[in-house]
């Protein structure tokens, strides 16, 4: 047999329906999620920090030796970073030379920072 809630219980539970701030739009949520995802993998972070530390373009062969994964994995992460606009490359013969798109990285960092500051 079930019992009905008491009036006291009903009064306490009505407070759960207070208005909440408007959440991010679907587009904004997707954008910030993509920002977090691109920086979320250790290999991508290693690649980005290696490129950030270099004043010149870095040969893909040097990136492959800088991280502890095999070449196909490095290529996969470089493609994701290119698609995100965070790195660019130039082919010279059989080699590709990568550079960090510092402006794009700064823009993403600022967007993440602004989003997180909104939490405080």
The 8 nearest C-alpha neighbors of each residue, nearest first, counted from 0:
[[1, 2, 3, 4, 5, 8, 6, 9],
 [2, 0, 3, 4, 5, 8, 6, 9],
 [1, 3, 4, 0, 5, 6, 8, 9],
 [2, 4, 5, 1, 6, 8, 0, 9],
 [5, 3, 8, 2, 6, 9, 7, 1],
 [4, 6, 8, 7, 3, 9, 2, 10],
 [5, 7, 9, 8, 10, 4, 11, 3],
 [6, 8, 10, 5, 9, 11, 4, 12],
 [9, 7, 11, 5, 6, 10, 4, 12],
 [10, 8, 6, 12, 7, 11, 13, 5],
 [9, 11, 7, 8, 13, 12, 6, 14],
 [12, 10, 8, 9, 13, 14, 7, 15],
 [11, 13, 9, 14, 10, 15, 8, 16],
 [12, 14, 15, 10, 11, 16, 9, 17],
 [15, 13, 12, 16, 17, 11, 10, 9],
 [16, 14, 13, 17, 12, 11, 18, 10],
 [15, 17, 14, 13, 18, 12, 19, 11],
 [16, 18, 15, 14, 19, 13, 20, 12],
 [19, 17, 16, 20, 15, 21, 14, 22],
 [18, 20, 21, 17, 22, 16, 15, 23],
 [21, 19, 22, 18, 23, 17, 118, 117],
 [20, 22, 19, 23, 24, 18, 25, 27],
 [23, 21, 20, 24, 19, 28, 25, 27],
 [24, 22, 28, 27, 25, 21, 26, 29],
 [23, 25, 27, 26, 28, 22, 29, 21],
 [24, 26, 28, 27, 29, 23, 30, 22],
 [25, 27, 29, 24, 28, 30, 23, 31],
 [28, 26, 30, 24, 29, 25, 23, 31],
 [29, 27, 25, 31, 30, 26, 23, 32],
 [28, 30, 32, 26, 27, 31, 25, 33],
 [31, 29, 27, 33, 32, 28, 26, 34],
 [32, 30, 34, 28, 33, 29, 27, 35],
 [31, 33, 29, 35, 34, 30, 28, 36],
 [34, 32, 36, 30, 31, 35, 29, 37],
 [35, 33, 31, 32, 36, 37, 30, 107],
 [34, 36, 32, 33, 38, 37, 39, 31],
 [37, 35, 39, 33, 38, 34, 32, 40],
 [36, 38, 34, 39, 35, 33, 40, 80],
 [37, 39, 36, 35, 40, 44, 43, 34],
 [40, 38, 36, 37, 35, 41, 44, 43],
 [39, 41, 43, 42, 38, 44, 37, 36],
 [42, 40, 44, 43, 45, 39, 38, 46],
 [43, 41, 45, 44, 40, 46, 66, 76],
 [44, 42, 46, 45, 40, 41, 76, 47],
 [43, 45, 41, 47, 42, 46, 48, 38],
 [46, 44, 42, 48, 43, 47, 49, 41],
 [47, 45, 43, 49, 44, 48, 42, 50],
 [46, 48, 44, 50, 49, 45, 51, 43],
 [47, 49, 51, 45, 50, 46, 44, 52],
 [50, 48, 46, 52, 47, 51, 45, 53],
 [49, 51, 47, 53, 48, 52, 99, 98],
 [52, 50, 48, 49, 53, 47, 99, 54],
 [53, 51, 49, 50, 48, 54, 47, 55],
 [54, 52, 50, 55, 51, 49, 56, 57],
 [53, 55, 52, 56, 51, 50, 98, 57],
 [56, 54, 53, 57, 98, 50, 97, 52],
 [55, 57, 98, 97, 96, 58, 54, 53],
 [58, 56, 97, 96, 55, 59, 98, 61],
 [59, 57, 96, 60, 61, 95, 97, 62],
 [58, 60, 62, 61, 95, 96, 63, 57],
 [61, 59, 63, 58, 62, 64, 94, 57],
 [62, 60, 64, 63, 58, 59, 65, 57],
 [63, 61, 65, 59, 64, 60, 66, 58],
 [62, 64, 60, 61, 65, 66, 70, 59],
 [63, 65, 61, 62, 66, 60, 67, 68],
 [66, 64, 62, 63, 61, 67, 49, 46],
 [67, 65, 64, 68, 63, 62, 45, 42],
 [66, 68, 65, 69, 64, 63, 42, 73],
 [69, 67, 66, 72, 70, 73, 63, 42],
 [68, 70, 72, 71, 73, 67, 63, 66],
 [69, 71, 73, 72, 63, 74, 68, 60],
 [72, 70, 74, 73, 69, 75, 68, 76],
 [73, 71, 75, 74, 70, 69, 68, 76],
 [72, 74, 70, 76, 75, 71, 77, 63],
 [75, 73, 77, 71, 72, 76, 78, 70],
 [74, 76, 72, 78, 73, 77, 71, 79],
 [77, 75, 79, 73, 78, 74, 43, 80],
 [76, 78, 80, 74, 79, 75, 81, 73],
 [77, 79, 81, 75, 76, 80, 82, 74],
 [80, 78, 82, 76, 77, 81, 83, 75],
 [79, 81, 77, 83, 85, 78, 82, 86],
 [82, 80, 84, 78, 86, 83, 79, 85],
 [81, 83, 79, 84, 80, 78, 85, 86],
 [84, 82, 80, 81, 85, 79, 37, 86],
 [85, 83, 81, 82, 86, 80, 103, 100],
 [84, 86, 100, 80, 83, 103, 104, 81],
 [87, 85, 99, 100, 81, 98, 84, 80],
 [86, 88, 98, 97, 81, 99, 100, 85],
 [89, 87, 97, 96, 95, 98, 90, 86],
 [88, 90, 96, 95, 91, 97, 87, 94],
 [91, 89, 95, 94, 92, 96, 88, 93],
 [92, 90, 94, 95, 93, 89, 96, 58],
 [91, 93, 94, 90, 95, 89, 96, 58],
 [92, 94, 91, 95, 90, 96, 59, 58],
 [95, 93, 91, 92, 90, 96, 58, 59],
 [94, 96, 90, 89, 59, 58, 91, 88],
 [97, 95, 58, 57, 88, 89, 56, 59],
 [98, 96, 88, 57, 56, 87, 58, 95],
 [99, 97, 56, 87, 86, 50, 88, 100],
 [98, 100, 86, 101, 50, 85, 51, 87],
 [99, 101, 86, 85, 103, 102, 104, 98],
 [102, 100, 104, 103, 99, 105, 85, 51],
 [101, 103, 105, 104, 100, 106, 85, 99],
 [102, 104, 106, 105, 100, 101, 85, 107],
 [105, 103, 101, 107, 106, 102, 85, 108],
 [104, 106, 108, 102, 103, 107, 101, 109],
 [107, 105, 103, 109, 104, 108, 102, 110],
 [108, 106, 110, 104, 109, 105, 111, 103],
 [107, 109, 105, 111, 110, 106, 112, 104],
 [110, 108, 112, 106, 107, 111, 113, 105],
 [109, 111, 107, 113, 112, 108, 114, 106],
 [112, 110, 114, 108, 109, 113, 115, 107],
 [111, 113, 109, 115, 114, 110, 108, 116],
 [114, 112, 116, 110, 111, 115, 109, 117],
 [113, 115, 111, 117, 112, 116, 110, 118],
 [116, 114, 112, 117, 118, 113, 111, 119],
 [117, 115, 113, 118, 119, 114, 112, 111],
 [116, 118, 115, 114, 119, 113, 112, 111],
 [119, 117, 116, 115, 114, 113, 112, 111],
 [118, 116, 117, 115, 114, 113, 112, 111]]
